[in-house]
């Protein structure tokens, strides 16, 4: 890869980080077009926020006084509504996930062909077991501190995209942590 920075010690690492940053921006732009700007997303998000606030105030009130059966039924209804809205939001976001996955797949293939068998970074520690297999994937040699493009790209993608979502205000609402596969409710057992 010939660039003006090719003699720079950290050129490959910075290239992978830069491409990861650009990919995160493109993915968030795609998500904005397909999800975040739609009125149905905004309605779901506001209903989740309202239900989470209502549930929080109801739970604070029940801690102060004796809990009546009608109050627990109301709390259960609000919790159920929150779970349903969170599930609907996850399904809504799932639709654009295919397009984003395609973009990430293409970029990963491109990077893989550019940096095949090339050490792009040195780890400041010696990884163990599974982590070493991931960080040393596709590299020749036995130095466990060598880092492949795949591992660096993976770490950058996770951290940059999550922080970019928070910065842009696209992070999931507080009460929407259940996702597609929520934990079972202990009250039903």
N, C-alpha and C positions, 0 to 999 in steps of 0.2 A: 504494500500500500504506500504509494509515493505521495507525500504531502510535505509542506514546508516544515512541519513539526516532526518529521520522521526521525530526526536525530535526537529529539527531545526524549529524555529518559522515561517519562510517563505518558508518551503520546498514545500508545495503544489503550492504556487504562482510561485516559481522558476521552478518547474516541468512543469507547464502549459506554462510558457514563453519559457523554453528550447525546449519543444515539438513543440511549435509554430515556433521557429527559425529553427528547423530541418525540419519541414514540408515546410517552405518557401524555404529552400535550395533544398529540393527534387523537389518541384514544379518548381523552376527556372531551375533545371537540366533537367526536363522533357520538359519544354518550350525550352531550348537550343537545345535539341535533335530534337524536332519536328518543331521548328520555326527558332530560331536565327542563326543557322549554315547553313541554306539553302541559295542557291544563289538567289532564287526568293525573299526571305525576304530582303537580302542585296540590291538587285536591287530596290525594292519598297522603302526601307528606303533612299537610295541615291537619288532617284527621288523626294521624299518628301522634303529632305533637300535642293536639288537644287531649287525646285519650291518655297519653303519658302524663300530662300535667294533672288531669282529673284523677287518675289513679294514684299519683303521688300525694295529692292533697287528701284523698280518701284514706289512704294508708296512714298518713300522719294523724288524721282525726281519729282513726280507730285505735291508735296507740294511746291516746289520751283518755278515752272513755271505754266503758264496757262495750264489747262488740255484740250487736244484735244480729239476729238471723237475716233480717231484711238488708242490713248494711253489708253483710258478707255476700249476699246474692247480688247486690249492686256492684260490689268490687269484682266479683266473678264475671258479671256481664261486661264490665269495662275491660277486664283482662282479655276476655274472649274477643271483644271488638278490636282491641289492640293487636292481638295475635293474627286475626283475619286481615286487618289492614297491612300488617307487616308482611304477611304471606303474599298478599296482592301486590305490594310494592316489589317484593323479590321477583315475582313472576313477570312484572312489568319490566324490571331491569334485565331479566334473563333474555329478553328478546334481542337486545342490542349486544349481548355477550358474544353471540356468534360472529358479528362483524368485527368486534374488538379482538376476538381470538384469532380471526383470520389475519388481521393486521399484525398482531404479535407473532404469529407463525411465520409470516413472510419476512419480517424484520429479523427474527431469530435465524431463519435459513440464510439470509444475506450475511449476517454477522458470522455465522458458522463457517460459511465459505471464505470469508475474508480472514478469519483468525484461526483457521483449522491447524491444530498442532502447535499453536503459538502461545507462549506464556505472556499474559497481559498484565499480571500483577504478582507481587510477592506478598504472601500472608504474613502478618507479624506473629503468628503462632503456628503450631503444628496441629492440624485438625485431627480428629479421631474418626475411625470407622467409616460410617456412611457419609459424613461430611467430607472426608478426604476423597472418597470416590467421586463425589459431586464436584469438588473444587479442582480435582486433578483429571477430570474427564477429557479424554482425547489428547492428553499430553504425553510425550515421551520422557523418560527419565524417572528417577526415584526421589527427587526432592519434594517432600510433602508440602513445602511452603509455596510451591508454584501454584498459580491460580489460572484456571482456564477462562475463556470468554464467557462460557455458559454460566459459571458460578457468579462471576462479577455482574453479568447482565441480570441474572435472577435476583440478586440482592438489590441492585439498583432499581429494577422495575418495581419490586415490592415497596421499597421505602419511598421512592420518588412519587409513584402514583398515589399512594395513600396520603402523603403530605400534600400533594397537589390537590387532591379532592377536598381535604380539609381547608386549604387556602382558598379555593374557589367556592367553598360553601356547598359542595356536592356530597359531603360525608353523610352516611345514613342518619336519620333522626335518632334521638336518644332512645326511644322506646322500640326501635325497629331492629333489635339485635337478634331476633329469632332466626331469620333467614328462611330458606325453603324447608329445612328439616329442624323444627324447634324441639327443644327438650320436652319429654313427656311431663304432663302435669301430675305432681305427686298427690293432689287431692282426689284424683279420679281412681286411685288404687284402693 
